[in-house]
Amino acid sequence: MLGFVMTTIVVIGGTGLIGSKLVAQLSEQGNEVIAASPDSGVNTLTGDGLAEVLTDAQVVVDVSNSPSFEEREVLDFFTTSTTNLLAATTAAGVGHYVALSVVGTDRLAESPYFRAKIAQERLITESGAAYSIVHATQFFEFVRSIANSATVDGVVHAAPALIQPIAADEVAAAVARTATGEPSHGIVEVAGPEQFGLDELISKSLTLDGDPRRVVTDPQARYFGAVLQERTLIPGTGALIFPTRFDDWATRPSS
Ligand SMILES: NC(=O)c1ccc[n+]([C@@H]2O[C@H](COP(=O)([O-])OP(=O)(O)OC[C@H]3O[C@@H](n4cnc5c(N)ncnc54)[C@H](OP(=O)(O)O)[C@@H]3O)[C@@H](O)[C@H]2O)c1
């Protein structure tokens, strides 16, 4: 008798912005999903709980993030947690390792955060594991954090570089699709449908929030430590483009 074989997927960072949406979507699709995070006893930095949670997993998805973006801490987070997770994944015989990273990561090495993401990706690609990496552009939900990180004395300094942001729900959908497919041993890029100037997008977001901060356009303004060229944050031609527009997301009834 042929039976439905349920896939067991462990989501590391399953309580986060993307993680919680991903857990919901994968569960709705009929998978057995385990949301793992320090609160559920799974800590990728210390290794606690990793062997136990991966026992019956076919797929592990890493959508965790560093609690600190400070140079030493963020590098330690992504290198230590990825090293621990890869070792535990190999030991448990998990067949597919999926990780979420950012479009343009390799062009952003001037930034401590992105140097840590580059290190994370290198550990995965050189590990011998069967992997897939999803590169997403900036989440709509993240624009406020970009504005906060670029604020000096109450004024936001932002480059006019292009940005093509995406709704977090759609990032989760892309990661879910990857997690339930075969390992690609490569990177898939995902983005939203529209390009903005980063300065323009931040202004739009502040206006929608009723935030009085002024935005100054400055080509030398840094993005988490990196100077941006016009297309640093923009995906290549093969990217999967999702349909939700920023204004529709920002003005939807639940926002
Ligand atoms: N922000 C963007 O625009 C953007 C764009 C593209 C890609 N990304 C990538 O997307 C990923 C997820 O981002 P997010 O915004 O969804 O993250 P988030 O909301 O900050 O969630 C982070 C998750 O990681 C968990 N975590 C933290 N330390 C951990 C540890 N030691 N062991 C296990 N889990 C731990 C957290 O658990 P707690 O609930 O206990 O804190 C939480 O579940 C990141 O890798 C980021 O680089 C972000």
The ligand as a Gaussian input file, in Angstrom:
#p B3LYP/6-31G(d) Opt

LIG

0 1
 N       16.090000      41.656000       7.361000
 C       16.099000      41.498000       6.049000
 O       15.613000      42.360000       5.286000
 C       16.699000      40.244000       5.470000
 C       16.728000      40.099000       4.094000
 C       17.177000      38.882000       3.574000
 C       17.602000      37.862000       4.411000
 N       17.596000      38.059000       5.774000
 C       18.034000      36.938000       6.649000
 O       16.877000      36.327000       7.189000
 C       17.254000      35.595000       8.356000
 C       16.138000      35.657000       9.395000
 O       15.868000      36.987000       9.727000
 P       14.622000      37.377000      10.675000
 O       14.469000      38.855000      10.564000
 O       13.456000      36.485000      10.401000
 O       15.231000      37.020000      12.116000
 P       14.576000      37.331000      13.558000
 O       13.158000      37.734000      13.449000
 O       15.531000      38.215000      14.292000
 O       14.604000      35.864000      14.242000
 C       15.816000      35.281000      14.624000
 C       15.535000      33.871000      15.107000
 O       16.801000      33.277000      15.470000
 C       16.641000      32.668000      16.736000
 N       17.922000      32.550000      17.441000
 C       18.694000      33.546000      17.946000
 N       19.770000      33.023000      18.561000
 C       19.674000      31.662000      18.414000
 C       20.471000      30.558000      18.849000
 N       21.613000      30.747000      19.557000
 N       20.069000      29.303000      18.553000
 C       18.925000      29.096000      17.841000
 N       18.131000      30.087000      17.415000
 C       18.503000      31.365000      17.705000
 C       15.668000      33.583000      17.464000
 O       15.139000      32.943000      18.623000
 P       14.415000      33.840000      19.789000
 O       12.970000      33.900000      19.375000
 O       14.646000      33.084000      21.027000
 O       15.084000      35.170000      19.804000
 C       14.638000      33.795000      16.365000
 O       13.788000      32.671000      16.251000
 C       18.618000      36.160000       8.777000
 O       19.605000      35.175000       8.570000
 C       18.860000      37.331000       7.854000
 O       20.221000      37.467000       7.470000
 C       17.142000      39.208000       6.304000

